């Protein structure tokens, strides 16, 4: 097993934004997915308010005393995650049904706030890449999460939509929200830290093996 990231040690507090930055392949998405609980970690700890909440490699579940974040954590990945045959409203209704909290606003209100009102009842397969991205970001508006984990949230957005997302992030931050986002684009905001991820750990060279004998098939390999 080749480690993806080593030597990381950071803390993010309520009301702060952490910008994960680095070239493609440096592990930004893997780190976010580990913090979201999608990937197990091998060494070290990932904690929330001082308690480990992500299962370690080899564990099937977090420690029994681990905090249960549930709707307190919101994840928006780099992939669109859009089903082409569902309408925009149906997408958000499905998302809401998976949560364990009462939504702050309705799916239609979330769609309207992201500038997609005209497409609310259209099938998502008709949307452009940028519109699908805005549909995914609309999920953030529906529930009162404490932490947002966002993978390349500005990808595919035009200038107006990027400015709107910056305003949404600032409002969430002012409410005491914690944001960790990965982006190869420049991003500036008050209270924003930047974590430059180092190059990936190079795999150890494999020992040189002598060529297989001509009758290798007879060796029981």
Residue pairs with C-beta under 8 A, 6 or more apart in sequence:
1 42
2 201
2 203
3 42
3 201
4 27
4 30
4 200
4 201
5 27
5 30
5 31
5 197
5 198
5 200
5 201
6 198
6 201
7 198
8 31
8 44
8 195
8 197
10 18
10 193
10 195
12 18
12 178
12 180
12 193
13 178
14 146
14 176
14 177
14 178
15 173
15 174
15 176
15 177
15 178
15 191
16 173
16 178
16 179
16 191
16 192
16 193
17 169
17 173
17 178
17 179
17 180
17 181
17 189
17 191
17 192
17 193
18 179
18 180
18 181
18 192
18 193
18 194
18 195
19 181
19 182
19 183
19 187
19 192
19 193
19 194
19 195
20 28
20 31
20 32
20 180
20 181
20 182
20 183
20 195
20 197
21 28
21 182
21 183
21 184
21 194
21 195
21 196
21 197
22 28
22 184
22 196
22 197
22 198
23 184
23 199
24 184
25 200
26 197
26 198
26 199
26 200
27 197
27 200
28 151
28 182
28 197
29 77
29 78
29 151
29 182
30 39
31 182
31 197
32 75
32 149
32 150
32 151
32 180
32 182
33 39
34 40
34 41
34 46
34 54
35 46
35 54
35 149
35 180
36 73
36 75
36 149
37 53
37 54
37 55
37 62
37 69
37 73
40 54
40 55
40 56
40 57
40 58
40 59
41 54
41 56
41 57
42 56
42 57
45 52
46 52
46 53
46 54
47 53
48 67
48 69
48 147
49 67
51 65
51 66
51 67
52 62
52 63
52 66
53 62
53 66
53 67
53 68
53 69
54 62
55 61
55 62
69 146
69 147
70 99
70 100
70 101
71 99
71 100
71 101
71 143
71 144
71 145
72 145
72 146
72 147
73 145
73 146
73 147
73 149
74 139
74 140
74 143
74 145
74 147
74 148
74 149
75 148
75 149
75 150
76 136
76 137
76 139
76 140
76 148
76 149
76 150
76 151
76 153
77 136
77 151
78 151
78 152
78 155
78 182
80 129
80 132
80 133
80 135
80 136
81 136
82 91
82 124
82 125
82 127
82 132
82 135
82 136
83 91
83 124
84 123
84 124
84 125
85 123
85 124
85 125
86 94
86 123
86 124
87 120
87 121
87 122
87 123
87 124
88 107
88 111
88 116
88 119
88 120
88 121
88 122
88 124
88 127
88 135
88 138
89 107
89 108
89 111
89 120
89 121
91 107
91 124
91 135
92 107
92 110
92 111
92 135
92 138
92 139
92 142
93 107
95 139
95 142
96 103
96 107
96 142
99 142
99 143
101 143
101 144
103 142
103 143
104 141
104 142
104 143
104 144
105 113
105 141
105 142
107 138
107 142
108 117
108 120
109 141
110 138
110 139
110 141
110 142
111 117
111 119
111 120
111 135
111 138
112 120
113 138
113 141
114 134
114 135
114 137
114 138
114 141
114 164
115 134
115 161
115 164
116 131
116 134
116 135
116 138
119 126
119 127
119 131
124 132
124 135
127 135
129 156
130 156
130 157
130 158
130 161
132 156
133 153
133 155
133 156
133 157
133 161
134 157
134 161
137 153
137 165
137 168
140 148
140 168
140 172
141 168
145 177
146 176
146 177
146 178
147 177
147 178
147 179
147 180
148 169
148 172
148 177
148 178
148 179
148 180
148 181
149 180
149 181
150 179
150 180
150 181
150 182
151 181
151 182
152 182
152 183
152 184
153 165
153 181
153 183
154 162
154 165
154 183
154 185
154 187
155 183
157 165
166 187
166 189
169 179
169 181
169 189
170 189
170 190
172 179
173 179
173 189
173 190
173 191
181 187
213 219
